Structure formats: C-alpha cells, structure tokens
Amino acid sequence: MLTVTIKPDGRLLVPAALRKAFGAEPGEPLAARVEEGRLVLERRAAVLKRAQGRFEDIGPDVSLVDELLAERRAETDRDR
C-alpha cells in the first residue's frame, strides 16, 4: 500500500509508482467522487467509457431528447 498525502494547500500528492500503475500522467485531470467513505479517483476516459456503456443498447434511430420531451409533455398533460 502506498500513501497519498494531502498537502497544506489541499493538493493530493500521488506517488509516481501509483500514477504509473494507474496509467495517469502528471497534470492529467481525474474524476473524483466519494463512495462509501472512500475517495475514488478515475481517469476521465474510464468515466466516459462507462457512461457510454450505459447507453450502448439504444439504437441510433432513438432520440433520447425526443423521449425526454415526450415524457415531460405527458407529465404536463397529467398535471392539468
């Protein structure tokens, strides 16, 4: 286990060995979130790939915008 240090100015110091194993370059922006009391860092490419995977079963002829608008119109009609 390697130690990641929080500097006085709030920056995280990630050891080079950990960055290398993670595949991150110095200065590369990472996505961060808190999950069950843990700080999770991910490369943006991994986040994007996961997000794209959630929608891969939607065919190219489906417009999510049109579906969202239809849902909103139906909600508005129900509320009238």
PyMOL Python script that loads the backbone (N, CA, C, O; Angstrom):
from pymol import cmd

cmd.read_pdbstr("""\
ATOM      1  N   MET A   1       0.848  -1.178   0.000  1.00  0.00           N
ATOM      2  CA  MET A   1       0.000   0.000   0.000  1.00  0.00           C
ATOM      3  C   MET A   1       0.889   1.235   0.000  1.00  0.00           C
ATOM      4  O   MET A   1       1.847   1.331   0.768  1.00  0.00           O
ATOM      5  N   LEU A   2       0.560   2.164  -0.862  1.00  0.00           N
ATOM      6  CA  LEU A   2       1.284   3.437  -0.925  1.00  0.00           C
ATOM      7  C   LEU A   2       0.457   4.517  -0.253  1.00  0.00           C
ATOM      8  O   LEU A   2      -0.767   4.415  -0.169  1.00  0.00           O
ATOM      9  N   THR A   3       1.125   5.540   0.219  1.00  0.00           N
ATOM     10  CA  THR A   3       0.454   6.636   0.904  1.00  0.00           C
ATOM     11  C   THR A   3       0.289   7.822  -0.037  1.00  0.00           C
ATOM     12  O   THR A   3       1.226   8.218  -0.729  1.00  0.00           O
ATOM     13  N   VAL A   4      -0.906   8.376  -0.051  1.00  0.00           N
ATOM     14  CA  VAL A   4      -1.207   9.603  -0.776  1.00  0.00           C
ATOM     15  C   VAL A   4      -1.317  10.692   0.274  1.00  0.00           C
ATOM     16  O   VAL A   4      -2.044  10.535   1.255  1.00  0.00           O
ATOM     17  N   THR A   5      -0.605  11.794   0.081  1.00  0.00           N
ATOM     18  CA  THR A   5      -0.540  12.851   1.081  1.00  0.00           C
ATOM     19  C   THR A   5      -1.357  14.061   0.651  1.00  0.00           C
ATOM     20  O   THR A   5      -1.302  14.489  -0.502  1.00  0.00           O
ATOM     21  N   ILE A   6      -2.118  14.605   1.600  1.00  0.00           N
ATOM     22  CA  ILE A   6      -2.826  15.859   1.354  1.00  0.00           C
ATOM     23  C   ILE A   6      -1.919  16.983   1.848  1.00  0.00           C
ATOM     24  O   ILE A   6      -1.605  17.065   3.035  1.00  0.00           O
ATOM     25  N   LYS A   7      -1.507  17.836   0.933  1.00  0.00           N
ATOM     26  CA  LYS A   7      -0.615  18.947   1.255  1.00  0.00           C
ATOM     27  C   LYS A   7      -1.387  20.049   1.979  1.00  0.00           C
ATOM     28  O   LYS A   7      -2.616  20.075   1.920  1.00  0.00           O
ATOM     29  N   PRO A   8      -0.690  20.957   2.660  1.00  0.00           N
ATOM     30  CA  PRO A   8      -1.373  22.036   3.389  1.00  0.00           C
ATOM     31  C   PRO A   8      -2.310  22.878   2.503  1.00  0.00           C
ATOM     32  O   PRO A   8      -3.309  23.407   2.990  1.00  0.00           O
ATOM     33  N   ASP A   9      -1.991  22.999   1.219  1.00  0.00           N
ATOM     34  CA  ASP A   9      -2.854  23.785   0.338  1.00  0.00           C
ATOM     35  C   ASP A   9      -4.015  22.960  -0.218  1.00  0.00           C
ATOM     36  O   ASP A   9      -4.776  23.446  -1.055  1.00  0.00           O
ATOM     37  N   GLY A  10      -4.156  21.698   0.250  1.00  0.00           N
ATOM     38  CA  GLY A  10      -5.272  20.853  -0.160  1.00  0.00           C
ATOM     39  C   GLY A  10      -4.991  19.951  -1.347  1.00  0.00           C
ATOM     40  O   GLY A  10      -5.841  19.145  -1.727  1.00  0.00           O
ATOM     41  N   ARG A  11      -3.816  20.075  -1.936  1.00  0.00           N
ATOM     42  CA  ARG A  11      -3.479  19.238  -3.084  1.00  0.00           C
ATOM     43  C   ARG A  11      -3.106  17.834  -2.624  1.00  0.00           C
ATOM     44  O   ARG A  11      -2.573  17.636  -1.532  1.00  0.00           O
ATOM     45  N   LEU A  12      -3.402  16.866  -3.490  1.00  0.00           N
ATOM     46  CA  LEU A  12      -3.015  15.484  -3.212  1.00  0.00           C
ATOM     47  C   LEU A  12      -1.688  15.192  -3.888  1.00  0.00           C
ATOM     48  O   LEU A  12      -1.475  15.544  -5.048  1.00  0.00           O
ATOM     49  N   LEU A  13      -0.817  14.556  -3.164  1.00  0.00           N
ATOM     50  CA  LEU A  13       0.441  14.117  -3.737  1.00  0.00           C
ATOM     51  C   LEU A  13       0.333  12.619  -3.957  1.00  0.00           C
ATOM     52  O   LEU A  13       0.299  11.843  -3.002  1.00  0.00           O
ATOM     53  N   VAL A  14       0.278  12.214  -5.228  1.00  0.00           N
ATOM     54  CA  VAL A  14       0.165  10.803  -5.589  1.00  0.00           C
ATOM     55  C   VAL A  14       1.548  10.334  -6.021  1.00  0.00           C
ATOM     56  O   VAL A  14       2.115  10.880  -6.967  1.00  0.00           O
ATOM     57  N   PRO A  15       2.097   9.333  -5.346  1.00  0.00           N
ATOM     58  CA  PRO A  15       3.438   8.854  -5.688  1.00  0.00           C
ATOM     59  C   PRO A  15       3.535   8.401  -7.147  1.00  0.00           C
ATOM     60  O   PRO A  15       2.571   7.897  -7.724  1.00  0.00           O
ATOM     61  N   ALA A  16       4.720   8.592  -7.725  1.00  0.00           N
ATOM     62  CA  ALA A  16       4.934   8.242  -9.132  1.00  0.00           C
ATOM     63  C   ALA A  16       4.616   6.772  -9.413  1.00  0.00           C
ATOM     64  O   ALA A  16       4.068   6.455 -10.469  1.00  0.00           O
ATOM     65  N   ALA A  17       4.948   5.876  -8.491  1.00  0.00           N
ATOM     66  CA  ALA A  17       4.680   4.449  -8.705  1.00  0.00           C
ATOM     67  C   ALA A  17       3.181   4.187  -8.822  1.00  0.00           C
ATOM     68  O   ALA A  17       2.750   3.355  -9.620  1.00  0.00           O
ATOM     69  N   LEU A  18       2.399   4.894  -8.030  1.00  0.00           N
ATOM     70  CA  LEU A  18       0.953   4.736  -8.082  1.00  0.00           C
ATOM     71  C   LEU A  18       0.391   5.337  -9.365  1.00  0.00           C
ATOM     72  O   LEU A  18      -0.493   4.750  -9.988  1.00  0.00           O
ATOM     73  N   ARG A  19       0.899   6.511  -9.766  1.00  0.00           N
ATOM     74  CA  ARG A  19       0.460   7.119 -11.027  1.00  0.00           C
ATOM     75  C   ARG A  19       0.790   6.210 -12.204  1.00  0.00           C
ATOM     76  O   ARG A  19      -0.009   6.059 -13.127  1.00  0.00           O
ATOM     77  N   LYS A  20       1.980   5.604 -12.162  1.00  0.00           N
ATOM     78  CA  LYS A  20       2.390   4.723 -13.250  1.00  0.00           C
ATOM     79  C   LYS A  20       1.485   3.490 -13.318  1.00  0.00           C
ATOM     80  O   LYS A  20       1.046   3.102 -14.401  1.00  0.00           O
ATOM     81  N   ALA A  21       1.208   2.879 -12.175  1.00  0.00           N
ATOM     82  CA  ALA A  21       0.335   1.703 -12.141  1.00  0.00           C
ATOM     83  C   ALA A  21      -1.075   2.053 -12.594  1.00  0.00           C
ATOM     84  O   ALA A  21      -1.764   1.232 -13.200  1.00  0.00           O
ATOM     85  N   PHE A  22      -1.497   3.271 -12.297  1.00  0.00           N
ATOM     86  CA  PHE A  22      -2.830   3.763 -12.644  1.00  0.00           C
ATOM     87  C   PHE A  22      -2.892   4.205 -14.103  1.00  0.00           C
ATOM     88  O   PHE A  22      -3.965   4.250 -14.706  1.00  0.00           O
ATOM     89  N   GLY A  23      -1.729   4.530 -14.660  1.00  0.00           N
ATOM     90  CA  GLY A  23      -1.664   4.982 -16.044  1.00  0.00           C
ATOM     91  C   GLY A  23      -1.938   6.460 -16.211  1.00  0.00           C
ATOM     92  O   GLY A  23      -2.259   6.909 -17.311  1.00  0.00           O
ATOM     93  N   ALA A  24      -1.816   7.220 -15.145  1.00  0.00           N
ATOM     94  CA  ALA A  24      -2.088   8.658 -15.203  1.00  0.00           C
ATOM     95  C   ALA A  24      -0.783   9.423 -15.371  1.00  0.00           C
ATOM     96  O   ALA A  24       0.255   9.038 -14.834  1.00  0.00           O
ATOM     97  N   GLU A  25      -0.856  10.497 -16.113  1.00  0.00           N
ATOM     98  CA  GLU A  25       0.289  11.373 -16.344  1.00  0.00           C
ATOM     99  C   GLU A  25       0.219  12.566 -15.402  1.00  0.00           C
ATOM    100  O   GLU A  25      -0.876  12.984 -15.025  1.00  0.00           O
ATOM    101  N   PRO A  26       1.363  13.123 -15.013  1.00  0.00           N
ATOM    102  CA  PRO A  26       1.337  14.334 -14.184  1.00  0.00           C
ATOM    103  C   PRO A  26       0.547  15.445 -14.885  1.00  0.00           C
ATOM    104  O   PRO A  26       0.731  15.696 -16.076  1.00  0.00           O
ATOM    105  N   GLY A  27      -0.316  16.090 -14.144  1.00  0.00           N
ATOM    106  CA  GLY A  27      -1.134  17.164 -14.696  1.00  0.00           C
ATOM    107  C   GLY A  27      -2.425  16.692 -15.329  1.00  0.00           C
ATOM    108  O   GLY A  27      -3.266  17.511 -15.700  1.00  0.00           O
ATOM    109  N   GLU A  28      -2.601  15.371 -15.461  1.00  0.00           N
ATOM    110  CA  GLU A  28      -3.832  14.842 -16.067  1.00  0.00           C
ATOM    111  C   GLU A  28      -4.999  15.030 -15.100  1.00  0.00           C
ATOM    112  O   GLU A  28      -4.905  14.634 -13.938  1.00  0.00           O
ATOM    113  N   PRO A  29      -6.103  15.633 -15.568  1.00  0.00           N
ATOM    114  CA  PRO A  29      -7.260  15.779 -14.679  1.00  0.00           C
ATOM    115  C   PRO A  29      -7.922  14.419 -14.463  1.00  0.00           C
ATOM    116  O   PRO A  29      -8.053  13.622 -15.392  1.00  0.00           O
ATOM    117  N   LEU A  30      -8.334  14.172 -13.227  1.00  0.00           N
ATOM    118  CA  LEU A  30      -9.013  12.933 -12.877  1.00  0.00           C
ATOM    119  C   LEU A  30     -10.405  13.257 -12.353  1.00  0.00           C
ATOM    120  O   LEU A  30     -10.629  14.327 -11.787  1.00  0.00           O
ATOM    121  N   ALA A  31     -11.326  12.341 -12.541  1.00  0.00           N
ATOM    122  CA  ALA A  31     -12.653  12.474 -11.948  1.00  0.00           C
ATOM    123  C   ALA A  31     -12.569  11.924 -10.528  1.00  0.00           C
ATOM    124  O   ALA A  31     -11.947  10.887 -10.300  1.00  0.00           O
ATOM    125  N   ALA A  32     -13.190  12.612  -9.578  1.00  0.00           N
ATOM    126  CA  ALA A  32     -13.136  12.193  -8.180  1.00  0.00           C
ATOM    127  C   ALA A  32     -14.543  12.160  -7.601  1.00  0.00           C
ATOM    128  O   ALA A  32     -15.390  12.994  -7.923  1.00  0.00           O
ATOM    129  N   ARG A  33     -14.769  11.170  -6.734  1.00  0.00           N
ATOM    130  CA  ARG A  33     -16.050  11.085  -6.032  1.00  0.00           C
ATOM    131  C   ARG A  33     -15.815  10.375  -4.701  1.00  0.00           C
ATOM    132  O   ARG A  33     -14.824   9.664  -4.527  1.00  0.00           O
ATOM    133  N   VAL A  34     -16.731  10.577  -3.777  1.00  0.00           N
ATOM    134  CA  VAL A  34     -16.694   9.871  -2.504  1.00  0.00           C
ATOM    135  C   VAL A  34     -17.707   8.740  -2.607  1.00  0.00           C
ATOM    136  O   VAL A  34     -18.865   8.949  -2.970  1.00  0.00           O
ATOM    137  N   GLU A  35     -17.246   7.544  -2.282  1.00  0.00           N
ATOM    138  CA  GLU A  35     -18.090   6.356  -2.376  1.00  0.00           C
ATOM    139  C   GLU A  35     -17.896   5.516  -1.117  1.00  0.00           C
ATOM    140  O   GLU A  35     -16.821   4.959  -0.892  1.00  0.00           O
ATOM    141  N   GLU A  36     -18.941   5.430  -0.301  1.00  0.00           N
ATOM    142  CA  GLU A  36     -18.893   4.643   0.932  1.00  0.00           C
ATOM    143  C   GLU A  36     -17.680   5.010   1.802  1.00  0.00           C
ATOM    144  O   GLU A  36     -16.975   4.136   2.305  1.00  0.00           O
ATOM    145  N   GLY A  37     -17.458   6.309   1.965  1.00  0.00           N
ATOM    146  CA  GLY A  37     -16.374   6.775   2.816  1.00  0.00           C
ATOM    147  C   GLY A  37     -14.989   6.699   2.194  1.00  0.00           C
ATOM    148  O   GLY A  37     -13.990   6.928   2.876  1.00  0.00           O
ATOM    149  N   ARG A  38     -14.919   6.376   0.895  1.00  0.00           N
ATOM    150  CA  ARG A  38     -13.630   6.292   0.206  1.00  0.00           C
ATOM    151  C   ARG A  38     -13.566   7.363  -0.867  1.00  0.00           C
ATOM    152  O   ARG A  38     -14.583   7.723  -1.459  1.00  0.00           O
ATOM    153  N   LEU A  39     -12.376   7.866  -1.112  1.00  0.00           N
ATOM    154  CA  LEU A  39     -12.142   8.777  -2.216  1.00  0.00           C
ATOM    155  C   LEU A  39     -11.750   7.932  -3.422  1.00  0.00           C
ATOM    156  O   LEU A  39     -10.759   7.203  -3.386  1.00  0.00           O
ATOM    157  N   VAL A  40     -12.533   8.038  -4.484  1.00  0.00           N
ATOM    158  CA  VAL A  40     -12.286   7.250  -5.685  1.00  0.00           C
ATOM    159  C   VAL A  40     -11.828   8.194  -6.798  1.00  0.00           C
ATOM    160  O   VAL A  40     -12.519   9.161  -7.120  1.00  0.00           O
ATOM    161  N   LEU A  41     -10.681   7.915  -7.374  1.00  0.00           N
ATOM    162  CA  LEU A  41     -10.149   8.696  -8.486  1.00  0.00           C
ATOM    163  C   LEU A  41     -10.199   7.834  -9.733  1.00  0.00           C
ATOM    164  O   LEU A  41      -9.836   6.658  -9.697  1.00  0.00           O
ATOM    165  N   GLU A  42     -10.647   8.415 -10.836  1.00  0.00           N
ATOM    166  CA  GLU A  42     -10.710   7.699 -12.106  1.00  0.00           C
ATOM    167  C   GLU A  42     -10.219   8.590 -13.228  1.00  0.00           C
ATOM    168  O   GLU A  42     -10.371   9.811 -13.198  1.00  0.00           O
ATOM    169  N   ARG A  43      -9.631   7.950 -14.208  1.00  0.00           N
ATOM    170  CA  ARG A  43      -9.272   8.696 -15.409  1.00  0.00           C
ATOM    171  C   ARG A  43     -10.560   9.069 -16.123  1.00  0.00           C
ATOM    172  O   ARG A  43     -11.522   8.301 -16.117  1.00  0.00           O
ATOM    173  N   ARG A  44     -10.582  10.227 -16.730  1.00  0.00           N
ATOM    174  CA  ARG A  44     -11.796  10.692 -17.406  1.00  0.00           C
ATOM    175  C   ARG A  44     -12.224   9.733 -18.515  1.00  0.00           C
ATOM    176  O   ARG A  44     -13.418   9.538 -18.745  1.00  0.00           O
ATOM    177  N   ALA A  45     -11.263   9.143 -19.192  1.00  0.00           N
ATOM    178  CA  ALA A  45     -11.590   8.206 -20.265  1.00  0.00           C
ATOM    179  C   ALA A  45     -12.383   7.016 -19.728  1.00  0.00           C
ATOM    180  O   ALA A  45     -13.283   6.517 -20.404  1.00  0.00           O
ATOM    181  N   ALA A  46     -12.058   6.557 -18.520  1.00  0.00           N
ATOM    182  CA  ALA A  46     -12.774   5.433 -17.919  1.00  0.00           C
ATOM    183  C   ALA A  46     -14.210   5.827 -17.569  1.00  0.00           C
ATOM    184  O   ALA A  46     -15.137   5.036 -17.745  1.00  0.00           O
ATOM    185  N   VAL A  47     -14.385   7.050 -17.074  1.00  0.00           N
ATOM    186  CA  VAL A  47     -15.722   7.543 -16.742  1.00  0.00           C
ATOM    187  C   VAL A  47     -16.558   7.643 -18.014  1.00  0.00           C
ATOM    188  O   VAL A  47     -17.714   7.221 -18.038  1.00  0.00           O
ATOM    189  N   LEU A  48     -15.971   8.202 -19.067  1.00  0.00           N
ATOM    190  CA  LEU A  48     -16.677   8.353 -20.333  1.00  0.00           C
ATOM    191  C   LEU A  48     -17.059   6.987 -20.916  1.00  0.00           C
ATOM    192  O   LEU A  48     -18.178   6.807 -21.397  1.00  0.00           O
ATOM    193  N   LYS A  49     -16.140   6.042 -20.872  1.00  0.00           N
ATOM    194  CA  LYS A  49     -16.412   4.707 -21.406  1.00  0.00           C
ATOM    195  C   LYS A  49     -17.556   4.043 -20.641  1.00  0.00           C
ATOM    196  O   LYS A  49     -18.418   3.408 -21.250  1.00  0.00           O
ATOM    197  N   ARG A  50     -17.575   4.181 -19.311  1.00  0.00           N
ATOM    198  CA  ARG A  50     -18.643   3.604 -18.503  1.00  0.00           C
ATOM    199  C   ARG A  50     -19.980   4.257 -18.831  1.00  0.00           C
ATOM    200  O   ARG A  50     -20.996   3.572 -18.944  1.00  0.00           O
ATOM    201  N   ALA A  51     -19.983   5.584 -18.985  1.00  0.00           N
ATOM    202  CA  ALA A  51     -21.217   6.295 -19.320  1.00  0.00           C
ATOM    203  C   ALA A  51     -21.727   5.874 -20.695  1.00  0.00           C
ATOM    204  O   ALA A  51     -22.927   5.666 -20.874  1.00  0.00           O
ATOM    205  N   GLN A  52     -20.830   5.749 -21.658  1.00  0.00           N
ATOM    206  CA  GLN A  52     -21.239   5.321 -22.991  1.00  0.00           C
ATOM    207  C   GLN A  52     -21.796   3.908 -22.959  1.00  0.00           C
ATOM    208  O   GLN A  52     -22.729   3.597 -23.700  1.00  0.00           O
ATOM    209  N   GLY A  53     -21.244   3.049 -22.118  1.00  0.00           N
ATOM    210  CA  GLY A  53     -21.718   1.680 -22.000  1.00  0.00           C
ATOM    211  C   GLY A  53     -23.153   1.597 -21.506  1.00  0.00           C
ATOM    212  O   GLY A  53     -23.879   0.664 -21.850  1.00  0.00           O
ATOM    213  N   ARG A  54     -23.564   2.569 -20.702  1.00  0.00           N
ATOM    214  CA  ARG A  54     -24.938   2.580 -20.193  1.00  0.00           C
ATOM    215  C   ARG A  54     -25.960   2.809 -21.294  1.00  0.00           C
ATOM    216  O   ARG A  54     -27.127   2.444 -21.150  1.00  0.00           O
ATOM    217  N   PHE A  55     -25.526   3.412 -22.391  1.00  0.00           N
ATOM    218  CA  PHE A  55     -26.447   3.754 -23.463  1.00  0.00           C
ATOM    219  C   PHE A  55     -26.206   2.961 -24.738  1.00  0.00           C
ATOM    220  O   PHE A  55     -26.827   3.241 -25.763  1.00  0.00           O
ATOM    221  N   GLU A  56     -25.317   1.977 -24.692  1.00  0.00           N
ATOM    222  CA  GLU A  56     -24.953   1.272 -25.912  1.00  0.00           C
ATOM    223  C   GLU A  56     -26.077   0.426 -26.486  1.00  0.00           C
ATOM    224  O   GLU A  56     -26.053   0.104 -27.674  1.00  0.00           O
ATOM    225  N   ASP A  57     -27.061   0.057 -25.674  1.00  0.00           N
ATOM    226  CA  ASP A  57     -28.158  -0.751 -26.184  1.00  0.00           C
ATOM    227  C   ASP A  57     -29.237   0.084 -26.866  1.00  0.00           C
ATOM    228  O   ASP A  57     -30.200  -0.461 -27.405  1.00  0.00           O
ATOM    229  N   ILE A  58     -29.076   1.397 -26.841  1.00  0.00           N
ATOM    230  CA  ILE A  58     -30.024   2.291 -27.512  1.00  0.00           C
ATOM    231  C   ILE A  58     -29.596   2.434 -28.966  1.00  0.00           C
ATOM    232  O   ILE A  58     -28.458   2.799 -29.259  1.00  0.00           O
ATOM    233  N   GLY A  59     -30.505   2.150 -29.851  1.00  0.00           N
ATOM    234  CA  GLY A  59     -30.194   2.199 -31.273  1.00  0.00           C
ATOM    235  C   GLY A  59     -29.991   3.616 -31.783  1.00  0.00           C
ATOM    236  O   GLY A  59     -30.419   4.576 -31.142  1.00  0.00           O
ATOM    237  N   PRO A  60     -29.342   3.751 -32.932  1.00  0.00           N
ATOM    238  CA  PRO A  60     -29.068   5.085 -33.488  1.00  0.00           C
ATOM    239  C   PRO A  60     -30.330   5.819 -33.937  1.00  0.00           C
ATOM    240  O   PRO A  60     -30.305   7.036 -34.122  1.00  0.00           O
ATOM    241  N   ASP A  61     -31.429   5.090 -34.112  1.00  0.00           N
ATOM    242  CA  ASP A  61     -32.669   5.723 -34.562  1.00  0.00           C
ATOM    243  C   ASP A  61     -33.515   6.248 -33.392  1.00  0.00           C
ATOM    244  O   ASP A  61     -34.607   6.774 -33.604  1.00  0.00           O
ATOM    245  N   VAL A  62     -33.010   6.106 -32.162  1.00  0.00           N
ATOM    246  CA  VAL A  62     -33.722   6.571 -30.977  1.00  0.00           C
ATOM    247  C   VAL A  62     -33.146   7.911 -30.536  1.00  0.00           C
ATOM    248  O   VAL A  62     -31.933   8.057 -30.380  1.00  0.00           O
ATOM    249  N   SER A  63     -34.022   8.880 -30.339  1.00  0.00           N
ATOM    250  CA  SER A  63     -33.593  10.188 -29.849  1.00  0.00           C
ATOM    251  C   SER A  63     -33.977  10.307 -28.380  1.00  0.00           C
ATOM    252  O   SER A  63     -35.160  10.364 -28.043  1.00  0.00           O
ATOM    253  N   LEU A  64     -32.987  10.343 -27.522  1.00  0.00           N
ATOM    254  CA  LEU A  64     -33.261  10.490 -26.098  1.00  0.00           C
ATOM    255  C   LEU A  64     -33.890  11.843 -25.792  1.00  0.00           C
ATOM    256  O   LEU A  64     -34.683  11.967 -24.859  1.00  0.00           O
ATOM    257  N   VAL A  65     -33.540  12.842 -26.567  1.00  0.00           N
ATOM    258  CA  VAL A  65     -34.140  14.168 -26.383  1.00  0.00           C
ATOM    259  C   VAL A  65     -35.632  14.099 -26.673  1.00  0.00           C
ATOM    260  O   VAL A  65     -36.442  14.616 -25.904  1.00  0.00           O
ATOM    261  N   ASP A  66     -35.997  13.460 -27.787  1.00  0.00           N
ATOM    262  CA  ASP A  66     -37.415  13.326 -28.126  1.00  0.00           C
ATOM    263  C   ASP A  66     -38.170  12.539 -27.059  1.00  0.00           C
ATOM    264  O   ASP A  66     -39.300  12.886 -26.714  1.00  0.00           O
ATOM    265  N   GLU A  67     -37.551  11.481 -26.535  1.00  0.00           N
ATOM    266  CA  GLU A  67     -38.200  10.691 -25.493  1.00  0.00           C
ATOM    267  C   GLU A  67     -38.381  11.493 -24.214  1.00  0.00           C
ATOM    268  O   GLU A  67     -39.424  11.403 -23.568  1.00  0.00           O
ATOM    269  N   LEU A  68     -37.379  12.273 -23.846  1.00  0.00           N
ATOM    270  CA  LEU A  68     -37.492  13.110 -22.656  1.00  0.00           C
ATOM    271  C   LEU A  68     -38.592  14.158 -22.837  1.00  0.00           C
ATOM    272  O   LEU A  68     -39.390  14.385 -21.927  1.00  0.00           O
ATOM    273  N   LEU A  69     -38.634  14.789 -24.002  1.00  0.00           N
ATOM    274  CA  LEU A  69     -39.681  15.785 -24.256  1.00  0.00           C
ATOM    275  C   LEU A  69     -41.063  15.150 -24.201  1.00  0.00           C
ATOM    276  O   LEU A  69     -41.994  15.749 -23.662  1.00  0.00           O
ATOM    277  N   ALA A  70     -41.210  13.960 -24.745  1.00  0.00           N
ATOM    278  CA  ALA A  70     -42.500  13.265 -24.706  1.00  0.00           C
ATOM    279  C   ALA A  70     -42.905  12.965 -23.264  1.00  0.00           C
ATOM    280  O   ALA A  70     -44.071  13.119 -22.900  1.00  0.00           O
ATOM    281  N   GLU A  71     -41.946  12.539 -22.446  1.00  0.00           N
ATOM    282  CA  GLU A  71     -42.237  12.278 -21.031  1.00  0.00           C
ATOM    283  C   GLU A  71     -42.693  13.553 -20.332  1.00  0.00           C
ATOM    284  O   GLU A  71     -43.665  13.537 -19.577  1.00  0.00           O
ATOM    285  N   ARG A  72     -41.997  14.650 -20.582  1.00  0.00           N
ATOM    286  CA  ARG A  72     -42.346  15.921 -19.937  1.00  0.00           C
ATOM    287  C   ARG A  72     -43.726  16.392 -20.388  1.00  0.00           C
ATOM    288  O   ARG A  72     -44.507  16.894 -19.579  1.00  0.00           O
ATOM    289  N   ARG A  73     -44.027  16.232 -21.673  1.00  0.00           N
ATOM    290  CA  ARG A  73     -45.364  16.632 -22.161  1.00  0.00           C
ATOM    291  C   ARG A  73     -46.441  15.779 -21.507  1.00  0.00           C
ATOM    292  O   ARG A  73     -47.494  16.297 -21.133  1.00  0.00           O
ATOM    293  N   ALA A  74     -46.196  14.486 -21.363  1.00  0.00           N
ATOM    294  CA  ALA A  74     -47.181  13.596 -20.722  1.00  0.00           C
ATOM    295  C   ALA A  74     -47.373  13.994 -19.277  1.00  0.00           C
ATOM    296  O   ALA A  74     -48.502  13.975 -18.787  1.00  0.00           O
ATOM    297  N   GLU A  75     -46.305  14.357 -18.571  1.00  0.00           N
ATOM    298  CA  GLU A  75     -46.421  14.809 -17.183  1.00  0.00           C
ATOM    299  C   GLU A  75     -47.232  16.087 -17.090  1.00  0.00           C
ATOM    300  O   GLU A  75     -48.066  16.249 -16.200  1.00  0.00           O
ATOM    301  N   THR A  76     -46.974  16.994 -18.024  1.00  0.00           N
ATOM    302  CA  THR A  76     -47.710  18.263 -18.037  1.00  0.00           C
ATOM    303  C   THR A  76     -49.181  18.018 -18.287  1.00  0.00           C
ATOM    304  O   THR A  76     -50.030  18.632 -17.640  1.00  0.00           O
ATOM    305  N   ASP A  77     -49.498  17.124 -19.221  1.00  0.00           N
ATOM    306  CA  ASP A  77     -50.907  16.803 -19.515  1.00  0.00           C
ATOM    307  C   ASP A  77     -51.583  16.184 -18.302  1.00  0.00           C
ATOM    308  O   ASP A  77     -52.749  16.480 -18.039  1.00  0.00           O
ATOM    309  N   ARG A  78     -50.880  15.327 -17.552  1.00  0.00           N
ATOM    310  CA  ARG A  78     -51.463  14.701 -16.356  1.00  0.00           C
ATOM    311  C   ARG A  78     -51.718  15.739 -15.266  1.00  0.00           C
ATOM    312  O   ARG A  78     -52.678  15.624 -14.504  1.00  0.00           O
ATOM    313  N   ASP A  79     -50.855  16.751 -15.197  1.00  0.00           N
ATOM    314  CA  ASP A  79     -50.973  17.754 -14.151  1.00  0.00           C
ATOM    315  C   ASP A  79     -52.067  18.788 -14.421  1.00  0.00           C
ATOM    316  O   ASP A  79     -52.425  19.557 -13.529  1.00  0.00           O
ATOM    317  N   ARG A  80     -52.584  18.810 -15.612  1.00  0.00           N
ATOM    318  CA  ARG A  80     -53.598  19.840 -15.962  1.00  0.00           C
ATOM    319  C   ARG A  80     -54.931  19.501 -15.408  1.00  0.00           C
ATOM    320  O   ARG A  80     -55.889  20.249 -15.603  1.00  0.00           O
TER     321      ARG A  80
END
""", "prot")
cmd.dss("prot")
cmd.show_as("cartoon", "prot")
cmd.util.cbc("prot")
cmd.orient("prot")
